[in-house]
Amino acid sequence: MLASSTPGAETRVGHLPQELQLVFNDKIFDAQVTLTGPDNATVALGGATVRNETARIALGVPDGAPGSYTVSYTASGANGMSGNGSFSFTVTTGVKTSTSAKPGRTPTSPPATQAPATSAAAAPADFVTSNAQPPVAEAPATAGRPAWWTYAAVLLVVACVLVVFLGFSRRRIRPGNPAK
């Protein structure tokens, strides 16, 4: 079910990426992902974004220690099927754990914060859903006052009703025609 990933399976990268990207063969509705570091501790993940065949998961840390990292995933597909698996990649440089080590890279933006989950597509990576549904499009928010065309449409309907009413009324009132 997994077609590709960034970082790729069994690849070597200098630093822990800022996001994981999983691309599946079919459209998915949700994905749960965990990342385990070289010390077998779970790495903090931000929110997961699922769109079509791709799941993007922001990492909640700017960098990690060198070593092997394992990505484990479960994804629910459009056909009602779900699949799971795992793969590993290696961080070669990363952040050294000793105090005398050179500082690691600093993030260019603050770490992603976890937004509240409003649908399966917006669920955090460790959120488990039992019945995946496609995301529902929300109606755009409107201002407190109706648009000008609403007034024009109402006026047009009232004018049409008035023309029809007057048309029928004039037939009955014409002089020389008996009332029916």
CORZIZI-V715462 format. One record per run of one state. SS is the DSSP state (hx for helix, st for strand, lp for the rest). FROM is the first residue (numbers start at 1). LEN is the number of residues. Records with the same first field share a line. If there is no record, write none. Layout:
# CORZIZI-V715462
SS: FROM-LEN / FROM-LEN
This chain:
# CORZIZI-V715462
lp: 1-1 / 7-5 / 14-5 / 25-3 / 37-5 / 43-2 / 52-2 / 60-7 / 78-4 / 92-32 / 125-23 / 174-7
st: 2-5 / 12-2 / 19-6 / 28-9 / 42-1 / 45-7 / 54-6 / 67-11 / 82-10 / 124-1
hx: 148-26
